[in-house]
């Protein structure tokens, strides 16, 4: 069984998830992981699907979504793109402050420079307050106090406060 990544983007409407999953089920394709959100009325969904069908077959099956102005991409997932297992560290990083250009770039740039990989990112703007919540994995163990000190220094350069918490490991 091959893995593929599918993205579906466009204006939201009821039934998008039902349409996609019904089409995938007809191919006996299993939705293994997914993340969906609405951003100002726009639907954004990423799925990892296991199937014996080819990328081209799945893309053709989902092509009908274009009639609703949805953009669909289907890409193979190779072995080297799958999640690594290791003894690293995981953190939830929260950022808040007055809105301005460059907050996400500064914080994520610093995270990357310390070897961190952002695995989930949420941002919200409301009433001039900008909030970022990021889940970050480090392949090597990272000290929470060191990371906090480094990221708070970067946060000061863009006028935001930064908090770092060890992430709870999900147990399914």
C-alpha positions as CSV (number, residue, x, y, z in Angstrom):
1,X,0.0,0.0,0.0
2,X,1.4,3.4,-1.0
3,X,1.0,6.6,0.9
4,X,0.0,9.9,-0.7
5,X,-0.5,13.4,0.5
6,X,-3.7,15.2,-0.7
7,X,-4.6,18.8,-0.2
8,X,-8.0,20.4,-0.9
9,X,-8.2,24.2,-0.8
10,X,-11.0,26.6,-1.7
11,X,-14.1,28.5,-0.6
12,X,-15.9,26.5,2.1
13,X,-19.2,24.8,1.5
14,X,-21.1,22.0,3.3
15,X,-20.1,18.5,2.3
16,X,-16.5,18.9,1.1
17,X,-15.1,16.3,3.6
18,X,-18.0,13.9,2.8
19,X,-17.4,14.2,-0.9
20,X,-13.6,13.6,-0.6
21,X,-13.9,10.7,1.8
22,X,-16.7,9.0,-0.1
23,X,-14.6,9.2,-3.3
24,X,-11.5,7.8,-1.4
25,X,-13.6,5.0,0.1
26,X,-14.7,3.9,-3.3
27,X,-11.0,3.3,-4.1
28,X,-10.6,1.5,-0.7
29,X,-8.2,4.3,0.3
30,X,-7.6,4.8,4.0
31,X,-7.4,8.3,5.5
32,X,-4.5,7.8,8.0
33,X,-3.8,11.4,9.1
34,X,-5.5,14.7,8.3
35,X,-5.7,18.3,9.4
36,X,-8.5,20.6,8.3
37,X,-9.2,24.3,9.1
38,X,-11.3,27.2,7.9
39,X,-9.5,30.5,7.4
40,X,-11.8,33.4,6.8
41,X,-14.2,31.3,4.8
42,X,-11.6,29.3,3.0
43,X,-11.4,25.5,3.5
44,X,-7.9,24.0,3.8
45,X,-7.4,20.2,4.3
46,X,-4.3,18.1,4.1
47,X,-4.6,14.3,4.3
48,X,-2.2,11.3,4.3
49,X,-4.0,8.4,2.6
50,X,-2.9,4.8,2.1
51,X,-4.1,3.1,-1.1
52,X,-3.2,0.7,-3.8
53,X,-4.4,3.2,-6.4
54,X,-1.9,5.4,-8.2
55,X,-1.5,9.1,-7.6
56,X,-2.9,9.7,-11.1
57,X,-6.0,7.6,-10.4
58,X,-6.8,9.3,-7.1
59,X,-6.2,12.8,-8.7
60,X,-8.6,11.8,-11.6
61,X,-11.2,10.6,-9.0
62,X,-11.1,13.9,-7.2
63,X,-11.0,16.1,-10.3
64,X,-14.8,16.7,-10.0
65,X,-14.0,19.1,-7.1
66,X,-12.7,21.6,-9.6
67,X,-16.3,22.4,-10.6
68,X,-16.7,23.9,-7.1
69,X,-13.4,26.0,-7.5
70,X,-11.6,23.7,-5.1
71,X,-7.9,23.1,-5.8
72,X,-6.8,19.5,-5.2
73,X,-3.2,18.2,-5.3
74,X,-2.1,14.6,-4.9
75,X,1.5,13.7,-4.2
76,X,3.3,10.5,-3.4
77,X,4.8,10.2,0.1
78,X,8.2,8.6,0.0
79,X,9.8,6.6,2.9
80,X,12.3,9.5,3.7
81,X,9.3,11.9,4.1
82,X,7.7,9.8,6.9
83,X,8.0,10.8,10.6
84,X,11.3,10.0,12.3
85,X,11.4,8.3,15.6
86,X,13.9,9.6,18.1
87,X,14.8,10.8,21.6
88,X,14.3,14.5,20.8
89,X,12.2,17.1,22.5
90,X,8.7,18.5,21.7
91,X,7.4,21.9,22.8
92,X,4.3,24.2,22.5
93,X,5.5,27.7,21.8
94,X,3.0,30.5,22.4
95,X,3.6,34.1,21.1
96,X,1.4,37.1,21.6
97,X,1.7,40.8,21.1
98,X,0.7,43.7,18.9
99,X,0.3,42.8,15.3
100,X,3.1,43.7,12.9
101,X,4.8,42.2,9.9
102,X,7.6,39.7,10.5
103,X,6.5,38.0,13.8
104,X,6.0,34.5,12.3
105,X,9.2,34.9,10.2
106,X,11.3,35.9,13.2
107,X,10.1,33.2,15.6
108,X,10.1,30.3,13.1
109,X,13.4,31.4,11.7
110,X,14.9,31.2,15.2
111,X,13.3,27.8,15.8
112,X,14.8,26.5,12.6
113,X,18.2,27.9,13.4
114,X,18.1,25.9,16.7
115,X,17.3,22.7,14.8
116,X,13.5,22.8,15.5
117,X,10.8,21.6,13.1
118,X,7.4,23.3,13.3
119,X,4.8,20.4,13.1
120,X,1.7,22.5,13.7
121,X,1.1,26.3,13.5
122,X,-1.9,28.3,14.3
123,X,-2.1,32.1,14.1
124,X,-5.0,34.5,15.0
125,X,-5.4,38.2,14.7
126,X,-8.1,40.0,16.7
127,X,-8.4,43.5,18.0
128,X,-4.8,44.3,17.1
129,X,-3.5,41.3,19.2
130,X,-1.6,38.7,17.2
131,X,-1.3,35.2,18.7
132,X,0.8,32.3,17.4
133,X,0.8,28.8,18.8
134,X,3.3,26.4,17.4
135,X,4.1,22.8,18.1
136,X,7.8,22.2,17.6
137,X,9.9,19.0,17.5
138,X,13.7,18.8,18.0
139,X,15.6,15.7,16.8
140,X,18.0,16.2,19.7
141,X,17.0,16.9,23.3
142,X,16.6,20.6,23.9
143,X,16.5,22.3,27.3
144,X,13.2,24.2,27.8
145,X,14.9,27.0,29.8
146,X,17.5,27.6,27.1
147,X,14.9,27.6,24.3
148,X,12.7,30.0,26.3
149,X,15.6,32.4,26.8
150,X,16.6,32.3,23.2
151,X,13.0,32.7,21.9
152,X,12.2,35.5,24.3
153,X,15.2,37.5,23.0
154,X,14.0,37.0,19.5
155,X,10.5,38.0,20.6
156,X,11.7,41.3,22.0
157,X,13.1,42.2,18.6
158,X,9.6,42.1,17.1
159,X,7.7,43.2,20.2
160,X,6.0,40.0,21.3
161,X,6.0,37.8,24.4
162,X,7.0,34.2,24.1
163,X,6.2,31.2,26.3
164,X,7.6,27.7,26.0
165,X,6.0,24.5,27.4
166,X,7.0,20.9,27.0
167,X,4.4,19.2,24.8
168,X,2.3,16.4,26.1
169,X,2.7,13.3,23.9
170,X,-0.6,12.3,22.4
171,X,-1.7,8.8,23.2
172,X,-4.3,7.3,20.9
